[in-house]
Amino acid sequence: MNVIDDFFVPDLVTIKRGESVLWVWNEMNHDPHNVTMTSGPRGVDRHDFETSLSPAVMFKFKRKFTVPGRYSFVCSLHFGMTLNVDVE
């Protein structure tokens, strides 16, 4: 998963339960970005799926998805920057 100035690439991912997503901040970024979960399956703690920092480049953030369902994310600095992760 690439974090590029003002968008996630790809912006829709389908994975299997137990798999992880690795976000990587592109070295060509100029703006800081973060990962913030806006909604997810019942019982999932939103704070487990958000970065505490808003780096611009060369940062990595990895999370394992153990509960099936749709997880929606946004960069809280750029609300048009969205991502959905569907866990089967």
C-alpha positions in Angstrom: 0.0 0.0 0.0 1.6 3.3 -1.1 1.0 6.5 0.7 1.5 9.2 -2.0 0.7 12.9 -1.8 -3.0 13.0 -1.4 -4.0 9.5 -2.2 -3.5 5.8 -1.2 -2.6 3.4 -4.0 -4.6 1.2 -4.3 -7.6 2.8 -2.6 -9.5 -0.6 -2.3 -7.8 -3.8 -1.1 -9.3 -7.2 -0.5 -7.4 -9.5 1.9 -8.1 -12.7 3.8 -8.6 -12.8 7.5 -5.2 -12.9 9.3 -3.3 -11.1 6.6 -1.6 -7.7 7.0 -1.5 -4.4 5.2 1.8 -2.5 5.0 1.5 1.2 4.3 4.7 2.8 2.9 5.2 6.6 2.6 6.6 7.3 -0.8 9.9 9.1 -0.9 8.6 11.6 -3.4 6.0 13.0 -0.9 6.0 16.7 0.0 3.1 16.6 2.5 2.7 14.8 5.8 0.0 12.0 5.9 -1.5 9.6 8.4 -3.7 6.6 8.6 -7.0 7.0 10.5 -9.7 4.4 10.7 -13.1 6.0 10.3 -15.2 2.8 10.5 -14.7 -1.0 10.9 -16.3 -4.2 12.0 -18.0 -4.3 15.4 -15.6 -4.7 18.3 -12.5 -3.5 16.5 -10.7 -0.6 18.3 -10.1 2.3 15.9 -7.0 3.3 17.8 -5.3 0.0 16.8 -5.5 1.0 13.2 -4.1 4.6 13.2 -0.7 6.2 13.0 0.4 8.3 15.9 2.6 10.4 13.5 2.0 12.3 10.3 5.3 11.7 8.5 5.9 12.8 4.9 8.5 10.2 3.7 10.1 6.8 4.3 7.7 5.7 7.1 6.1 2.3 7.3 3.0 1.2 9.2 1.8 -2.4 9.3 -1.4 -3.9 10.8 -2.8 -7.4 10.9 -6.6 -7.8 10.2 -8.2 -10.6 12.2 -11.9 -9.6 12.1 -13.7 -9.9 8.7 -15.6 -6.9 7.3 -14.9 -3.5 5.7 -12.4 -1.2 7.2 -12.5 2.4 6.0 -9.5 4.8 6.4 -8.7 8.4 5.7 -5.8 10.7 6.0 -7.1 13.1 8.6 -5.0 15.9 7.0 -6.5 15.2 3.6 -10.1 14.0 3.8 -10.3 13.2 0.1 -7.5 10.6 0.7 -9.5 7.5 1.4 -9.0 3.7 1.5 -11.2 0.7 2.0 -9.9 -2.7 3.2 -12.3 -5.6 2.8 -11.3 -8.6 4.9 -12.9 -12.0 3.9 
